[in-house]
Amino acid sequence: MKKTNFIFIFIFLVSLGCSTQKNTWLSRGYHNLTARYNVLFNGQQSFSNGQEKMRESVKNDYTRILPAFAYSDISGSQVPSSDMNRAIRKGYKLIEKHSITAKPNRSVRGAGEEYRSFYNQREFNRWVDEAYMLIGKAHVYSRDWYEGIGAFNMVLQLFPEKSVRFEAMLWMARAYIEMGDFKNAKLYLDRYSSGVEDEKKFLSTAAATHAWFWIAQDQPEKAMEYCPLAAENATDRWQRVRWYFIMGQLAEKIDNSAMAIDAYEKVVSMNPDYEMVIHARVKNAMIAGSMGDTEEAREVLKKYAREFKNLDYRDQIYYALAQTYLEEGDTLNALLNLQLAAGYGGKDRILAGNIYHRMADIYFQSSEYVAADAYYDSTLTVLPQDYPGIEEIHQFRRSLAPLAENLRTFQYEDSVQRIATLPEEERALFIDNLLAAMQEQEQQAQAGGAPMDDAFFYRNFANRGSRSTDESGKWYFYNQTMVSLGQMEFEKRWGRRDDEDNWRRKNKTSLADRQNPGEMDGMMPDDPFSQQPPGPGGQEADEKGGGKPDRESLVAGLPLTPEALKESHLKVQKARFNAGHLLAQNFDKHEEAIEQFEELISAYPQTDLREQALTGIYLSCAEIPDRQCMAHYGQVIMDDYPDSRFAAFVEDPDYFAKLEKRHLELDSLYVSAFDDYKKGYWSRVLEQSSMIVESGYDAIKPNALLLNAAAYSRMGNTNAFRDGLLTLTDQYPQSSQAEVARHWLEMLKQGKEPEQLLAETSGSESPESHGAEGDSTEAESQKFSFSPDSTHYLMIVLQPEADVNQILFYLANFNFDRYTIGGLRLESSTLGGVYNTLQTGPFENSRVGLDYFFALLNNPSVFAVDNPGRPLLLLVSEDNYSELNNASDIELYRQFFLDNYLPGSDPSAIVVTENEIPEEPYKSH
């Protein structure tokens, strides 16, 4: 009975302690105990499990500084949502069920300082601060930065006297670092440093946070001040190994080879996963090579490549070998090893993308732009779209693609011209041999040999064995790189074989019979050619080819008629000119530009592009500079084209600057004339508009003609009104102003008087709607921002069927004629797989860009190609350009452009319709 009473009494006391509304010794003890060993423990376990899963899923990119934490955006780790969500729920449960905020019953009157401090605190459960920290950390690991910052901020507010607030400051700084908000991150780091008393307690967290703060801002020298502390004081093995590896990478960046080697050796000594071990060893070998032991370092790397346990890491090893050759300027052997790295790779997409990127850079520096374009394309295909720096690669490739396309054009046309000029018997024999070779390669591909798609790979290494850079002229079988290439091809066809005689005999036991399937898989390298190759061919070629080629299709592509041959020569001329223009304007490759222009003039002395090619040579000579070249070609231009704008420029280098100044004056004059028109000062309108018309400034001359005619109509001079409209339709028949003029002329034929006519004309057809740039209005769309004083580009949006390369040629001519010294670049790209686009610029501001915009609108012959569609012209600032990613963005920006750059204009004002495009294409002036 007594025992039963005791149980009831115990239950009664416990029930009294369960309430959070009473602040007693018993209630505090009960809730502290339950919160710690039930709720908080389970939450921390879930957090630890989720953290471990994230660490295991981190995809390390060893070509860059490793992410210090599993939650870093660049790490590519997968968030274990269930674990982190459970940790967050447990944290909130602890706060909801076990938080005690009620004050104790005992009054502070007459109490000591210790009790007063206890009484005045805001929370009486000692584990609530840990719950908030758990919630914040779980949110950070889930990459919910603001939610995490909110939880840590609660710690600062509720526990201003507890030391946990310093840990909260450090974690808030970490969240801000991941958001790229370094200003706020530094604010909390400074608050921590100025307030912390026991630095040792948070030394690990503080050192790691400070180091990552500077790493994220690419300041390795400052990061190295904290890295050793972060590594030495890391709380667990995963973090310690990682910080030592990062320390080695940072030491490399600041050229401290001894510290880097020491850091990587510590990584190896801690025996982490083998992937990190082999990368640390490879790093040390490369550092040793850079310190002078290059050959020894290469032997070490080649030894690693031969070892069975490193089969899965041969891409990284050959990539490292390539870097040792690049440091010596030996691009041939660097490319050979990069090809090996690409061939043995495939699993690590980040590394594969970096390999292709490095190959693309080498080809570009070697002026092999077609190959460079192919490898940049592969880089962009392989790397994830959020990879750091990928937008710069996209931008560079947009500039390179038109150059590569033009180089491919004249290389192709030159080849088919040579084949077409062969005697018929020789041509037939050539085609037969070509078909036989293609069939043989196809059979090899079906038998497991090198497919047709590998042609790009092998072509890049054909006939290179005799070059002086080929490992000091070593004989083939002493050249380890070439032997490795041969070994890779052998393994690709036959697998790894024992070194024995008669290995190809059919009755010998195969390697697969002597090993388990799993062991066989481990011995076989990845098929280096199983993926689409980085160059021309492969899947893309199959899609474009539409089936196997035959004699008829090959012959059909040859220019065998005089008309076809003439068209082929025209393509070569245009491609040569475009290549020279793009080399000079997009890449400052002026010597190569001169070579292209000179080849054009030499091969086609009577070309219509001769004047522009001569000017291109003159301008490139000025950029080098080469005074003798300038003098020679300047004299040729003045002798052969004395009345041209280019001759005027040669005679007066300030000609175009003066011309631009004059154009700005005429723009201001038009604005003044338009203001006078609205005020009714007709005589002044006639005077000012006539000055613009006589100047011959085509960009606003149609506007001035329309304004001039309208002024005559206001004065009641119907004949002058009619004559002005006829002049406009005659001189600029394809302009939007001419459309208005034809409408007014039709109304005159119907017997309407000018005053009545203008009164009935809608706003979109009046001179006001065709005036100069109007006042900017505030952008309505939040996606785009209006910055009229920033750098702008002109974007031309084309339908997929439009001949982009032909328009590019005409646009290059247009730029060359009017903006010779403007340094306008040309780029091409696709938008969301729907539109093809051309971009030109940069323009200093929106005003300069709009001058170009109107000039191009008044020259629709630039779009005189087959199936031009309805080209859309848009002026885009640099910031807005990055926001245009798909077709719907274009539709949004179209209205934004009209509202802010051309307020009051009709949407048709920025579209070139087919009836506006003349049959005669644009010709250089």
Residue pairs with C-beta under 8 A, 6 or more apart in sequence:
13 26
14 30
16 22
16 24
16 26
16 27
17 24
17 26
17 27
17 29
17 30
17 31
18 27
18 30
19 27
20 27
20 31
20 97
20 98
20 99
20 100
20 101
20 102
21 102
22 102
23 100
23 102
23 103
23 104
23 105
23 124
24 104
24 105
27 100
28 100
28 124
28 125
31 98
31 100
31 125
32 98
32 125
32 126
32 127
34 98
35 94
35 97
35 98
35 125
35 127
35 128
35 131
36 127
39 90
39 93
39 94
39 97
39 98
39 131
40 90
40 91
40 94
40 127
40 130
40 131
40 134
42 86
42 90
43 86
43 87
43 89
43 90
43 91
43 94
43 131
43 134
44 87
44 134
46 83
46 84
46 86
46 87
46 90
47 83
47 84
47 87
47 134
47 137
47 138
47 141
49 80
49 83
50 79
50 80
50 82
50 83
50 84
50 87
50 138
50 141
51 70
51 141
53 78
53 80
53 83
54 70
54 71
54 77
54 78
54 79
54 80
54 141
55 70
55 77
55 238
57 70
57 77
57 78
58 67
58 70
58 75
58 76
58 77
59 75
59 76
59 77
59 350
60 66
60 275
60 276
60 279
61 74
61 76
61 350
61 351
61 354
62 279
62 316
62 351
63 350
63 351
63 354
64 74
64 388
65 215
65 246
65 249
65 250
66 242
66 245
66 246
66 249
67 74
67 75
68 208
68 211
68 212
68 215
68 230
68 239
68 242
68 243
68 246
69 75
69 174
69 208
69 212
70 77
70 141
71 77
71 79
71 140
71 141
71 142
71 143
71 178
72 178
73 143
73 178
74 388
76 384
79 141
79 142
79 143
81 142
84 138
84 139
84 141
84 142
85 138
85 142
87 134
87 135
87 138
88 134
88 135
88 138
88 139
90 131
90 134
91 131
91 132
91 134
91 135
91 138
91 151
92 131
92 135
94 127
94 128
94 131
95 128
95 131
95 132
98 125
98 127
98 128
99 123
99 125
99 128
100 123
100 124
100 125
101 122
101 123
101 124
102 124
103 119
104 118
104 119
106 115
106 119
108 115
108 116
108 119
108 120
111 119
121 161
122 158
122 159
123 129
123 158
123 159
128 158
129 155
129 158
129 159
129 162
129 164
130 164
132 151
132 152
132 154
132 155
132 158
132 168
133 151
133 152
133 155
133 164
133 167
133 168
133 171
135 148
135 151
136 148
136 149
136 150
136 151
136 152
136 155
136 168
136 171
137 148
137 171
138 148
139 145
139 147
139 148
139 151
140 148
140 171
140 174
140 175
140 178
143 178
145 175
145 176
145 178
145 179
148 171
148 172
148 175
149 172
149 175
149 176
152 168
152 169
152 171
152 172
152 175
153 168
153 172
155 164
155 165
155 168
156 165
156 168
156 169
159 165
163 197
163 198
163 201
166 192
166 195
166 196
166 201
166 202
167 202
167 205
169 188
169 189
169 191
169 192
170 188
170 189
170 192
170 202
170 205
170 206
170 209
171 205
172 184
172 188
173 184
173 185
173 186
173 188
173 189
173 192
173 209
173 213
174 185
174 209
174 212
176 182
176 184
176 185
176 188
177 185
177 209
177 212
177 213
177 216
180 216
182 213
182 216
182 217
185 213
186 213
189 209
189 210
189 213
192 202
192 206
196 202
196 206
199 206
203 229
203 233
204 230
204 233
204 234
204 235
207 226
207 227
207 229
207 230
207 233
208 226
208 230
208 234
208 239
208 243
210 225
210 226
211 223
211 226
211 227
211 229
211 230
211 243
211 246
212 223
213 223
214 220
214 222
214 223
214 225
214 226
215 223
215 246
215 250
220 250
220 253
220 254
221 254
223 250
224 247
224 250
224 251
224 254
224 256
227 243
227 246
227 247
227 250
228 247
230 243
231 240
231 243
231 244
231 246
231 247
231 263
231 266
234 240
234 242
234 243
237 270
237 272
240 270
241 267
241 270
241 272
241 276
244 263
244 264
244 266
244 267
244 270
245 263
245 264
245 267
245 276
245 279
245 280
247 259
247 263
248 259
248 260
248 261
248 263
248 264
248 267
248 280
248 283
249 260
249 283
251 257
251 259
251 260
251 263
252 260
252 283
252 287
257 287
257 290
257 291
260 283
260 284
260 287
261 284
261 287
261 288
264 280
264 281
264 283
264 284
264 287
265 280
265 284
267 276
267 277
267 280
268 277
268 280
268 281
271 277
274 309
275 313
278 304
278 310
278 313
278 316
278 317
279 313
279 316
281 304
282 301
282 304
282 313
282 316
282 317
282 320
283 320
285 297
285 300
285 301
285 304
285 320
286 297
286 301
286 320
286 323
286 324
288 296
288 297
288 300
289 296
289 297
289 298
289 324
289 327
290 324
290 327
294 324
294 328
297 324
298 321
298 324
301 317
301 320
301 321
301 324
302 321
302 480
302 484
304 310
304 313
304 317
305 314
305 317
305 318
305 321
305 484
308 522
308 523
310 317
311 522
311 523
311 525
312 347
314 340
314 341
314 344
314 525
315 341
315 342
315 344
315 345
315 346
315 348
315 351
315 352
315 355
316 341
316 348
316 351
317 341
318 337
318 338
318 340
318 341
318 344
318 484
319 337
319 338
319 341
319 351
319 354
319 355
319 358
321 337
321 340
321 481
322 333
322 334
322 335
322 336
322 337
322 338
322 341
322 358
323 334
325 331
325 333
325 334
325 337
326 334
326 358
326 362
330 469
331 362
331 365
331 366
331 469
332 464
332 467
332 469
332 470
333 469
333 470
333 471
333 481
334 362
335 359
335 362
335 460
335 461
336 461
336 481
336 482
336 485
337 481
338 355
338 358
338 359
338 362
339 359
339 457
339 460
339 461
339 485
340 481
340 484
340 485
340 488
341 351
341 355
342 352
342 355
342 356
342 359
342 528
342 534
343 457
343 488
343 528
343 529
344 488
344 525
344 526
344 528
345 351
345 352
345 355
345 526
345 528
346 352
346 526
346 528
346 530
346 531
347 526
349 382
349 383
349 384
350 383
350 384
350 387
352 382
353 378
353 379
353 382
353 383
353 387
354 383
356 375
356 376
356 378
356 379
356 382
356 534
357 375
357 376
357 379
357 383
357 393
359 375
359 534
360 372
360 373
360 374
360 375
360 376
360 378
360 379
361 372
363 369
363 371
363 372
363 375
364 372
364 400
367 589
367 592
369 400
369 403
369 404
369 407
370 404
370 407
370 408
370 411
371 456
371 460
371 535
372 400
372 404
373 397
373 400
373 401
373 403
373 404
374 404
374 456
374 534
374 535
374 536
375 534
375 535
376 393
376 396
376 397
376 400
377 397
377 534
378 534
378 535
379 393
380 390
380 393
380 394
380 397
383 390
383 393
384 390
391 882
394 829
398 827
398 828
398 829
398 839
399 582
399 586
399 587
399 825
399 826
399 827
400 586
401 827
401 828
401 829
402 578
402 582
402 586
402 805
402 808
402 826
402 827
402 828
403 578
403 579
403 582
403 583
403 586
403 587
405 805
405 828
406 574
406 575
406 576
406 578
406 579
406 582
406 805
407 575
407 579
409 571
409 572
409 574
409 575
409 805
410 571
410 572
410 575
410 576
410 579
413 559
413 568
413 569
413 571
413 572
413 575
414 572
416 557
416 558
416 559
416 568
417 559
417 565
417 568
417 569
417 572
419 427
419 430
419 558
420 427
420 558
420 559
420 560
420 565
422 430
427 558
431 551
431 554
431 555
432 551
434 554
435 549
435 550
435 551
435 554
438 452
438 549
441 450
441 451
441 452
441 455
442 451
442 452
442 548
444 450
444 451
445 451
445 452
445 453
448 492
448 493
449 493
450 458
450 489
450 492
450 529
451 529
452 537
453 529
453 532
453 533
453 537
453 538
453 541
454 529
454 533
454 537
455 536
455 537
456 533
456 534
456 535
456 536
456 537
457 529
457 533
457 535
460 535
461 485
464 470
465 476
465 479
465 482
470 479
470 482
471 478
471 479
471 480
471 481
476 482
476 483
477 483
488 525
488 528
491 524
491 525
492 525
492 527
492 528
492 529
494 504
495 511
495 520
495 523
495 524
496 511
496 523
496 524
496 525
497 503
497 511
498 511
502 508
511 520
511 523
512 520
515 523
532 538
532 539
532 540
558 564
559 565
559 567
559 568
569 604
572 603
572 604
573 600
573 604
573 607
573 608
573 609
574 609
574 806
574 809
576 596
576 597
576 599
576 600
576 603
577 596
577 597
577 600
577 609
577 612
577 613
577 616
577 809
577 812
578 808
578 809
578 812
579 596
580 593
580 594
580 595
580 596
580 597
580 600
580 613
580 616
581 593
581 616
581 812
581 815
581 816
581 826
582 812
582 826
583 589
583 590
583 592
583 593
583 596
584 590
584 593
584 616
584 619
584 620
584 623
585 815
585 823
585 824
585 825
585 826
586 825
586 826
586 827
588 623
590 620
590 621
590 623
590 624
591 620
591 624
593 616
593 617
593 620
594 616
594 617
594 620
594 621
594 629
597 613
597 614
597 616
597 617
597 620
598 613
598 617
600 607
600 609
600 613
601 607
601 610
601 613
601 614
604 610
607 613
608 923
608 924
609 813
609 924
610 640
611 637
611 640
611 641
611 644
611 646
611 924
612 813
612 816
612 817
612 924
614 633
614 636
614 637
614 640
614 641
614 646
615 637
615 646
615 649
615 816
615 820
616 816
617 629
617 633
618 629
618 630
618 633
618 634
618 637
618 646
618 650
619 820
619 821
621 629
621 630
621 633
622 630
634 650
637 644
637 646
637 647
637 650
638 647
638 650
638 651
641 647
645 655
645 817
645 820
645 925
646 820
648 655
649 655
649 656
649 820
649 821
652 658
656 820
656 821
657 821
662 695
662 697
663 697
663 699
663 851
666 691
666 692
666 695
666 697
666 700
667 700
667 772
667 847
667 851
669 688
669 691
669 692
670 688
670 689
670 692
670 700
670 703
670 704
670 707
670 771
670 772
671 771
671 772
672 688
673 684
673 685
673 688
673 689
673 692
673 704
673 707
674 707
674 767
674 768
674 771
674 772
676 684
676 685
676 688
677 685
677 707
677 710
677 711
677 767
678 768
680 714
682 711
682 714
682 715
685 707
685 708
685 711
686 708
686 711
686 712
689 704
689 705
689 707
689 708
689 711
690 708
692 700
692 701
692 704
693 701
693 704
693 705
693 708
695 701
698 855
698 858
698 859
699 851
699 854
699 855
699 858
700 772
700 854
701 731
701 732
701 858
702 728
702 731
702 732
702 735
702 737
702 738
702 770
702 858
703 737
703 767
703 770
703 771
703 772
703 854
705 724
705 727
705 728
705 731
705 732
705 737
705 741
706 724
706 725
706 728
706 737
706 740
706 741
706 767
706 770
707 767
707 771
708 724
709 720
709 721
709 724
709 725
709 728
709 741
709 744
710 721
710 758
710 766
710 767
712 720
712 721
712 724
712 754
713 721
713 754
713 755
713 757
713 758
714 754
714 755
714 758
716 754
716 755
718 748
718 753
718 754
721 748
721 754
722 745
722 748
725 741
725 742
725 744
725 745
726 741
726 745
728 735
728 737
728 738
728 741
729 738
729 741
729 742
729 745
732 738
732 858
733 918
734 860
734 861
734 916
734 917
734 918
735 857
735 858
735 916
736 770
736 857
736 908
736 909
736 916
737 770
740 765
740 766
740 770
743 761
743 765
744 757
744 761
744 765
747 757
747 760
748 754
748 757
752 760
758 766
763 769
763 904
764 905
764 906
768 904
769 904
769 905
769 906
769 909
773 846
773 847
773 850
773 901
773 902
774 902
774 903
774 904
775 903
776 786
776 788
776 900
776 901
776 903
777 786
777 899
777 900
777 903
778 786
778 900
779 785
779 786
779 896
779 899
779 900
780 896
780 899
781 892
781 893
781 895
781 896
783 883
783 889
783 892
784 880
784 883
784 892
784 893
784 896
785 877
785 879
785 880
786 877
786 896
786 900
787 877
787 879
788 845
788 846
788 847
789 845
789 846
790 845
790 846
790 877
790 878
790 879
791 841
791 842
791 843
791 844
791 845
791 877
791 878
792 841
792 842
792 843
792 845
792 846
792 848
792 849
792 875
792 876
792 877
792 878
793 839
793 840
793 841
793 842
793 843
793 849
793 875
793 876
793 877
793 878
793 881
794 839
794 840
794 841
794 843
794 849
794 852
794 853
794 856
794 873
794 874
794 875
794 876
795 837
795 838
795 839
795 873
795 874
795 875
795 876
795 881
795 884
796 807
796 811
796 837
796 838
796 839
796 871
796 872
796 873
796 874
797 831
797 835
797 836
797 837
797 871
797 872
797 874
797 890
798 804
798 807
798 835
798 836
798 837
798 838
798 868
798 869
798 871
799 835
799 836
799 867
799 869
799 870
800 834
800 835
800 836
801 867
801 869
802 836
802 865
802 867
802 868
802 869
802 871
803 865
803 866
803 867
803 868
804 828
804 836
804 838
806 865
807 838
807 862
807 863
807 865
807 868
807 871
808 826
808 828
808 838
810 861
810 862
810 863
810 864
810 865
810 921
810 922
811 826
811 838
811 840
811 862
812 826
813 922
813 923
813 924
814 856
814 859
814 862
814 922
815 822
815 824
815 826
815 840
816 924
817 924
817 925
818 855
819 852
824 840
824 841
824 842
825 839
825 840
825 841
825 842
826 838
826 839
826 840
827 838
827 839
827 840
828 836
828 837
828 838
828 839
829 836
829 837
829 839
830 836
830 837
831 837
831 884
831 885
831 886
831 887
831 889
831 890
832 885
832 886
832 887
832 889
834 886
834 887
835 887
835 890
839 881
840 852
841 849
842 878
843 849
843 852
843 875
846 875
846 877
846 901
849 875
850 875
850 901
853 873
853 875
856 862
856 873
857 873
857 910
857 912
859 922
860 912
860 916
860 917
860 918
861 917
861 918
861 920
861 921
861 922
861 923
862 922
863 871
863 912
863 917
864 917
864 918
864 919
864 920
864 921
864 922
865 921
868 912
868 914
868 917
869 914
870 911
870 912
870 913
870 914
871 911
871 912
872 890
872 894
872 910
872 911
872 912
873 910
873 911
873 912
874 890
874 893
874 894
874 897
874 910
875 897
875 901
876 884
876 893
876 897
880 893
880 896
883 889
883 893
884 890
884 893
894 907
894 910
895 907
897 910
898 905
898 907
898 909
898 910
902 909
902 910
